[in-house]
Amino acid sequence: MKTESPDIVVIGAGPAGLAVAGSAREYGVKDMVVIERDREVGGILQQCIHNGFGLHYFRQDLTGPEYASKFARRAEELGVRYKLNTMVLDISERKILAVNLDEGMLEIRPKSIVLAMGCREKARDSLGIPGTRPSGIFTAGLAQRLINIEGYMPGERVVILGSGDVGLIMARRFALEGDEVQAVVEMMSHPGGLLRNVVQCLEDFGIPLLLSHTIVNIN
């Protein structure tokens, strides 16, 4: 098993992890590594091709990949070291156990660990939606990745449960690709996302918004 002992390990190479790594380098930390389970840096924003990012931090209206690339360029210029396609398996007593295809099992003993892993969507089972249909059910983030990164269309007729901003943006994304978005269903009496997204993503495309509704079964 390969072992190493850097000063800092940052887990996660999204904008948060890249910002931490860049700042650490600027403050003089030389022996540092960023661990990322994906094949590239940028995190979830690589699949968020809509704009609206960077307004506060960069004073620019950027897409997700553009926003992430600014942090990635800064980290690259500062010589930040990465381990991509690397999965962290365990963290205990300041010891990280990780694995990748190139190096196999890794034992890393840093002086400090920064967790910048972002978040994951809940699976359908965790959301408590009953039914018998095993296929054709996607979380919004998975559908977003399939379309924007992998180049696959997950369906032709779509119903979206939940009117948060990601759901609204994905309704527009499906419509732009020629899919029929039959409805966005929301159990609350008001939309969950920004009003501008309701207008730009639903009303501009003629997509119905069913408030005070939910899905009770999927067959």
C-alpha positions in Angstrom: 0.0 0.0 0.0 1.3 3.4 -1.0 1.6 5.9 1.8 2.2 9.7 1.9 2.0 12.5 4.5 1.1 15.9 3.0 0.4 18.9 5.1 -3.2 19.3 3.8 -5.6 17.0 2.0 -8.7 18.6 0.4 -11.4 16.1 -0.4 -13.5 17.4 -3.3 -12.4 19.4 -6.4 -15.4 21.5 -6.9 -15.2 25.3 -6.6 -15.1 25.1 -2.8 -12.3 22.6 -2.8 -10.4 24.5 -5.5 -10.8 27.8 -3.6 -9.5 26.2 -0.4 -6.5 24.7 -2.2 -5.7 27.9 -4.0 -5.8 30.0 -0.8 -3.7 27.4 1.0 -1.0 27.7 -1.7 -1.1 31.5 -1.5 -0.6 31.3 2.2 2.6 29.2 1.7 1.4 25.6 2.0 3.5 23.6 -0.5 2.8 19.9 0.3 -0.9 19.6 -0.4 -3.1 17.3 -2.5 -6.8 17.5 -3.7 -8.6 14.2 -4.0 -11.5 14.0 -6.4 -13.6 10.9 -7.3 -14.5 12.2 -10.7 -12.3 12.3 -13.8 -12.1 16.0 -13.9 -12.2 19.0 -11.5 -15.1 21.4 -11.2 -17.6 19.3 -9.3 -21.3 19.4 -9.9 -21.1 22.7 -11.7 -19.6 21.0 -14.8 -23.2 19.8 -15.6 -24.9 23.1 -14.8 -24.6 24.7 -18.2 -27.1 27.5 -17.4 -25.9 30.9 -16.4 -26.4 32.8 -13.1 -23.2 31.8 -11.4 -20.4 34.3 -10.3 -22.6 37.4 -9.9 -21.4 38.0 -6.3 -17.9 36.5 -6.4 -16.7 37.6 -9.9 -19.3 40.2 -10.7 -20.0 38.3 -13.9 -22.9 36.2 -15.2 -21.3 32.8 -15.8 -22.4 29.3 -16.6 -21.5 26.6 -14.1 -18.5 25.3 -16.2 -17.2 28.9 -16.7 -17.5 29.6 -12.9 -15.7 26.4 -12.0 -13.0 27.0 -14.6 -12.0 30.3 -13.0 -11.2 28.4 -9.8 -9.5 25.6 -11.7 -7.2 28.0 -13.6 -6.2 29.7 -10.4 -5.4 26.4 -8.7 -3.4 25.3 -11.8 -1.4 28.5 -11.9 -0.5 28.0 -8.2 0.6 24.4 -8.8 -2.1 22.5 -6.9 -1.7 18.7 -7.1 -4.6 16.4 -7.8 -5.5 12.8 -7.5 -8.4 12.4 -9.9 -10.6 9.2 -10.2 -9.8 8.6 -6.6 -12.4 7.5 -4.1 -12.0 8.1 -0.4 -13.1 5.0 1.5 -12.5 5.9 5.1 -11.3 8.7 7.3 -10.2 7.8 10.9 -7.7 9.3 13.3 -6.3 11.7 10.7 -5.7 8.8 8.3 -7.4 8.7 4.9 -7.8 5.4 3.1 -8.4 5.9 -0.7 -8.2 4.0 -3.9 -7.6 4.6 -7.6 -6.7 2.5 -10.7 -3.2 3.9 -11.1 -1.9 3.6 -7.5 -4.2 1.1 -5.9 -4.9 1.4 -2.2 -3.5 4.6 -0.7 -2.9 5.5 3.0 -2.6 9.3 3.5 -1.7 10.8 6.8 -2.1 14.6 6.5 -1.7 17.2 9.2 -5.1 18.7 8.2 -8.1 17.5 6.3 -10.6 19.8 4.5 -13.9 18.2 3.6 -15.4 19.9 0.4 -17.5 17.1 -1.0 -20.7 19.1 -1.7 -23.9 17.1 -1.5 -25.7 14.3 -3.2 -29.3 14.0 -4.2 -31.7 11.7 -2.4 -32.6 8.5 -4.2 -36.2 7.8 -5.1 -36.4 5.3 -2.2 -35.3 8.0 0.3 -38.0 10.3 -1.1 -40.7 7.8 -0.3 -42.3 7.7 -3.7 -44.1 4.4 -4.0 -44.7 2.4 -7.3 -43.8 -0.6 -9.4 -41.9 1.1 -12.3 -38.2 0.4 -12.0 -36.9 2.4 -15.0 -37.4 5.9 -16.4 -37.2 7.5 -12.9 -34.3 10.0 -12.6 -33.3 12.6 -10.1 -32.9 16.0 -11.6 -29.1 16.0 -11.2 -28.8 12.6 -12.9 -30.9 13.7 -15.8 -28.8 16.9 -16.0 -25.6 14.9 -16.2 -27.0 12.5 -18.8 -28.0 15.4 -21.1 -25.3 18.0 -20.5 -22.2 15.7 -20.1 -22.9 12.2 -21.3 -25.1 13.3 -24.3 -28.0 11.0 -23.6 -31.7 11.9 -23.6 -33.4 10.0 -20.8 -36.9 10.3 -22.2 -39.3 12.0 -24.6 -42.3 12.8 -22.4 -41.4 14.2 -19.0 -43.1 14.9 -15.7 -41.0 16.7 -13.1 -41.9 16.4 -9.4 -40.8 19.5 -7.5 -40.5 23.1 -8.5 -37.2 24.0 -7.0 -34.7 25.8 -9.2 -33.0 22.7 -10.5 -36.4 21.1 -11.5 -37.4 24.3 -13.2 -34.1 24.6 -15.1 -34.4 21.0 -16.2 -37.9 21.5 -17.5 -36.5 24.2 -19.8 -33.6 22.0 -20.7 -35.9 19.1 -21.8 -38.0 21.5 -23.7 -35.0 23.0 -25.6 -34.0 19.4 -26.6 -37.5 18.9 -28.1 -39.0 16.8 -25.3 -42.6 17.2 -24.2 -42.7 18.4 -20.6 -46.2 17.5 -19.6 -46.1 19.2 -16.2 -44.1 20.3 -13.2 -45.8 19.0 -10.1 -45.5 20.8 -6.8 -47.1 19.8 -3.5 -46.8 23.3 -2.0 -49.2 26.1 -2.8 -46.4 28.2 -4.3 -43.3 27.4 -6.5 -40.2 26.4 -4.7 -37.8 28.2 -7.1 -37.1 31.8 -8.0 -39.9 33.7 -9.8 -37.6 34.4 -12.7 -37.1 30.7 -13.3 -40.8 30.1 -13.2 -41.2 32.7 -15.9 -38.1 31.8 -18.0 -38.3 28.0 -17.7 -42.0 27.3 -17.5 -44.2 30.2 -18.7 -42.0 31.0 -21.7 -42.2 27.4 -22.9 -45.9 26.8 -22.1 -45.1 24.2 -19.4 -47.9 23.6 -16.9 -47.2 24.1 -13.2 -49.5 22.1 -11.0 -49.5 23.6 -7.5 -50.9 21.7 -4.4 -50.3 18.5 -6.3 -48.0 15.5 -5.8 -47.4 12.0 -7.2 -49.0 9.2 -5.2 -47.9 6.2 -7.3 -45.7 5.3 -10.3 -46.8 2.3 -12.3 
